[in-house]
Amino acid sequence: MISFKNSARYGFAILAALGSAHGLADTADAAGHKSFELVTLTSEEAGRTALGVDFEIDRIELGPVQFSAQGVYSFDDAVRSQDMLSFDFSREFASVQQCYQVGMDTGADNDDAPVVIEPGTLPDGPGPVNSCPWGRWSFGGSASHETDQDFDDGQTVLALTTALEMPAAHDNATFAQFYALLDFVPGLLRAASGYPADHELGSALRPIVSLALGEVDPQQDAQREQLLGGLDRYYRAEGEISLSTPVALFDGKPVLLAYDYRYFRELDADAVIEGANLHRSRLLQFSLRMPSADDRGYAFVGYSSGRLPFGIEDEVLEVGWSYSL
């Protein structure tokens, strides 16, 4: 018999993934990315397959702050390696996205000559603006609420955040060597698939690295409370690196290989928390994304290893369809 609690959980998961995304799409300043995925999750740990919903709402402008939400809802309690729903309000304090080219006044009468920019001033027009050689950097703060999919365990996190979108390889020789290492396996796949060597890679090979340091206030955490006898605040560091790159062409469009690594670690954790291996969690994900006639949707197959906070350590094979709003 299906309980009322289970019915509410299932209904909320679908409404959160579909209704919230569609509603925010109509907001005046809704310029952020919004997507949802219908997936099958095959768990090695549980030895079973479950249906799930993966949703992401990224940086929706709400006045002075940005709203983001992401999570995976599994309809089988035994398949829950990614059991963390996160709802986040953030604000950017400072960022560096473009650099002004400061040159010498050569007196040459041509449009390509460097233009003098006085110190402490900006050009009147678009001027000589280049992408910064070290990429795009931002620093900010966030207030988020994290919960498991049952809303039984939950915590708030106040954090300072920083993110770096690395430049294209041709913009910085230092990064080019790092990219050569990251792109070794994708490069072999491109060679094996006959991917044209002169085909534009677009924004591929521009990894995004984000870091955060925050204070976690656990309102409900049954396992932690049982071990410690109470729930005290603690500090946590986390990091993420993500990257996508083409590996083949299908019907003239690139097939993308995307990978993402997330890591969480409690700072100065109690010995009993470390003994239970609750002081850290990590999740490694790979996905192969097939192109489609509609650029807003694509089929994918993916693999993940590890867990997120509140999740169960597992290896999961994912097959599904992603749609961007």
C-alpha positions in Angstrom: 0.0 0.0 0.0 1.3 3.4 -0.9 1.4 5.8 2.1 0.4 9.4 2.1 4.0 10.3 2.8 5.3 8.4 -0.2 2.6 10.0 -2.4 3.6 13.4 -1.3 7.2 12.7 -1.9 6.6 11.5 -5.4 4.3 14.4 -6.2 6.7 17.0 -4.8 9.7 15.6 -6.7 7.9 15.8 -10.1 6.4 19.3 -9.3 9.8 20.6 -8.1 11.5 19.4 -11.2 8.9 20.4 -13.8 6.7 23.1 -12.2 9.4 25.1 -10.7 11.5 25.1 -13.8 8.6 26.1 -16.0 7.4 28.8 -13.7 10.8 30.4 -13.4 11.2 30.3 -17.2 8.6 33.1 -17.4 10.3 35.3 -14.9 11.5 38.6 -16.4 15.1 38.1 -15.5 15.2 34.4 -15.9 18.3 34.2 -17.9 19.8 31.1 -16.2 20.0 27.6 -17.3 17.1 25.3 -16.5 16.9 21.6 -17.3 15.4 18.3 -16.2 16.3 14.7 -17.0 14.2 11.6 -16.9 16.7 8.8 -16.1 16.9 5.1 -15.3 19.4 4.4 -12.4 21.0 1.0 -12.3 22.7 0.5 -9.0 25.6 -2.0 -8.5 25.2 -1.8 -4.7 21.5 -2.6 -4.7 21.5 -4.7 -7.9 18.3 -3.1 -9.2 17.2 -0.3 -11.6 15.1 2.7 -10.5 13.4 5.5 -12.3 14.5 9.0 -11.3 14.3 12.7 -12.1 17.4 14.9 -12.2 16.7 18.7 -12.2 18.9 21.8 -12.3 18.0 25.5 -12.1 21.1 27.5 -12.5 21.6 31.2 -11.5 18.1 32.7 -11.9 18.2 36.4 -11.2 16.0 37.4 -8.3 16.8 41.0 -7.6 20.2 41.3 -5.9 20.7 37.6 -5.6 20.7 34.5 -7.8 18.7 31.3 -7.2 19.9 27.9 -8.0 18.6 24.4 -7.3 19.7 20.9 -8.2 19.1 17.4 -7.2 18.3 13.8 -8.2 15.1 12.2 -7.0 15.0 8.3 -7.1 11.7 6.5 -6.9 13.5 3.6 -5.2 15.0 4.2 -1.7 17.7 1.6 -2.3 19.2 3.6 -5.2 20.3 6.9 -3.6 24.0 7.7 -4.2 23.1 11.2 -5.2 20.5 11.8 -2.4 20.9 15.5 -1.9 18.5 18.3 -3.0 20.1 21.7 -2.8 18.4 25.1 -2.9 20.8 28.0 -3.0 20.7 31.8 -2.9 24.0 33.5 -3.9 25.5 36.9 -4.6 28.6 37.7 -6.5 30.9 40.2 -4.8 33.5 40.6 -7.4 34.4 39.2 -10.8 36.9 39.5 -13.6 35.7 38.5 -17.1 37.3 40.9 -19.6 40.7 42.6 -19.8 41.4 45.9 -21.5 44.4 45.9 -23.8 46.8 48.7 -22.8 49.2 49.6 -25.6 51.6 52.2 -26.7 50.5 55.1 -28.9 52.4 54.3 -32.1 50.9 57.1 -34.2 50.0 54.6 -36.9 46.9 55.5 -38.8 45.2 52.2 -38.8 42.3 50.7 -36.8 44.4 47.8 -35.6 47.0 49.9 -33.8 47.1 49.7 -30.0 45.1 52.4 -28.2 46.3 54.3 -25.2 44.1 54.0 -22.1 45.0 56.3 -19.2 45.5 54.5 -15.9 42.3 54.4 -13.8 40.0 55.0 -16.8 37.9 53.0 -19.2 37.6 53.5 -23.0 34.5 55.4 -24.2 33.5 52.7 -26.7 33.9 49.0 -26.8 37.6 49.5 -27.1 40.3 46.9 -27.1 38.7 44.3 -24.9 40.2 40.8 -24.8 39.3 37.7 -22.7 41.6 37.6 -19.7 44.6 35.3 -20.1 43.8 33.5 -16.9 40.1 33.0 -17.6 37.0 34.3 -15.9 37.1 34.5 -12.1 34.4 35.3 -9.5 34.1 35.6 -5.7 30.9 35.6 -3.7 28.8 34.2 -0.9 25.8 31.8 -0.7 23.1 30.6 1.7 21.8 27.2 0.9 19.6 24.5 2.2 20.5 20.8 1.6 18.1 17.9 2.3 17.6 14.3 1.4 14.8 13.5 -0.9 12.5 12.5 2.0 13.1 15.8 3.7 13.9 13.8 6.9 17.5 15.1 7.1 18.4 18.7 6.3 21.0 21.4 6.9 21.7 25.0 6.0 25.1 26.2 4.7 26.5 29.7 4.8 29.6 29.8 2.6 32.1 32.0 0.7 32.5 30.8 -2.9 34.9 31.3 -5.7 34.9 30.0 -9.3 37.3 30.0 -12.2 36.4 29.3 -15.8 39.8 28.6 -17.4 40.6 30.2 -20.7 40.7 28.4 -24.1 44.0 26.5 -24.6 45.1 28.9 -27.4 44.8 31.9 -25.0 47.4 30.7 -22.5 50.4 28.4 -23.0 50.4 27.4 -19.3 46.9 26.0 -19.5 47.6 24.4 -22.8 49.9 21.8 -21.2 47.3 21.1 -18.5 44.6 20.7 -21.2 46.8 18.3 -23.1 46.6 15.9 -20.1 42.9 16.3 -19.6 42.2 15.8 -23.3 44.4 12.8 -23.8 41.6 10.1 -23.7 39.0 12.3 -25.5 41.7 13.0 -28.1 42.1 9.3 -28.7 38.4 8.9 -29.0 38.2 11.7 -31.6 41.0 10.1 -33.6 39.3 6.7 -33.5 35.9 8.1 -34.5 37.4 10.1 -37.4 36.6 13.5 -35.8 37.9 16.2 -38.3 41.2 17.6 -36.9 40.2 21.1 -38.2 36.7 21.0 -36.7 36.0 23.9 -34.3 35.9 22.6 -30.6 33.9 25.7 -29.5 33.9 26.2 -25.8 35.2 22.7 -25.1 38.3 22.3 -22.9 37.5 25.2 -20.7 37.2 23.5 -17.3 35.2 25.3 -14.6 36.6 25.0 -11.1 34.6 26.1 -8.0 35.6 26.1 -4.3 33.6 26.9 -1.2 34.2 27.2 2.5 31.2 27.3 4.7 29.5 26.7 8.1 27.0 23.9 8.2 24.1 24.0 10.6 22.5 20.5 10.7 18.8 20.9 11.7 18.1 17.2 11.2 20.6 14.4 10.7 19.6 11.1 12.4 22.9 9.3 11.8 25.1 12.2 12.9 22.9 12.8 16.0 23.1 9.1 17.0 26.9 9.1 16.8 27.5 12.5 18.6 24.5 12.7 20.8 23.6 16.1 19.4 23.9 18.3 16.4 26.5 21.1 16.5 27.6 23.4 13.7 30.8 22.5 11.8 32.9 23.9 8.9 33.1 22.2 5.6 35.2 22.7 2.4 34.0 21.6 -1.0 35.2 21.7 -4.5 34.0 20.9 -8.0 35.6 20.6 -11.5 33.6 20.1 -14.6 34.5 19.8 -18.3 32.9 18.8 -21.6 34.6 18.1 -24.9 33.5 16.5 -28.2 34.6 13.0 -29.1 32.8 12.3 -32.3 30.3 13.7 -34.9 26.8 12.3 -35.4 24.8 13.7 -38.3 27.2 16.6 -38.4 26.8 17.6 -34.8 29.3 16.8 -31.9 28.8 14.0 -29.4 30.0 15.4 -26.1 31.8 13.6 -23.3 31.2 15.5 -20.0 32.8 14.8 -16.7 32.3 16.3 -13.3 34.0 15.7 -9.9 32.6 16.9 -6.6 34.3 16.7 -3.2 33.0 17.6 0.3 35.1 17.4 3.5 34.3 18.3 7.1 37.1 20.3 8.8 38.4 19.1 12.1 35.8 16.3 12.3 35.2 14.4 15.4 36.9 11.0 15.5 33.6 9.1 15.7 32.5 10.9 12.5 35.7 10.0 10.7 35.4 6.4 11.9 31.9 6.2 10.3 33.4 7.8 7.1 30.9 10.6 7.3 33.5 13.4 7.3 33.9 13.4 3.5 32.0 12.4 0.4 32.9 12.6 -3.3 31.1 11.9 -6.6 32.7 11.3 -10.0 30.4 11.4 -13.0 30.9 10.8 -16.8 28.2 11.2 -19.5 28.1 10.8 -23.2 25.6 13.2 -24.7 24.1 12.5 -28.1 23.0 15.5 -30.3 19.4 15.8 -31.5 17.5 17.9 -34.1 16.2 20.0 -31.1 19.2 21.7 -29.5 17.3 21.9 -26.3 17.2 18.2 -25.7 19.5 15.2 -26.0 19.8 11.5 -25.0 22.7 10.5 -22.8 24.3 7.5 -21.0 26.3 8.1 -17.9 28.2 6.6 -15.1 28.8 7.8 -11.5 30.9 6.5 -8.6 30.7 7.6 -5.0 28.1 9.6 -3.1 26.9 13.0 -2.1 26.1 14.0 1.5 23.0 12.0 2.7 23.7 9.5 -0.1 24.8 5.9 -0.2 28.2 4.8 -1.6 27.5 3.2 -5.0 28.3 2.9 -8.7 25.4 3.8 -10.9 24.7 3.5 -14.6 22.3 6.2 -16.0 20.4 6.3 -19.2 17.9 9.0 -20.0 16.8 12.2 -21.8 17.7 15.7 -20.8 15.7 18.8 -21.8 16.6 22.4 -21.3 14.0 25.1 -20.8 
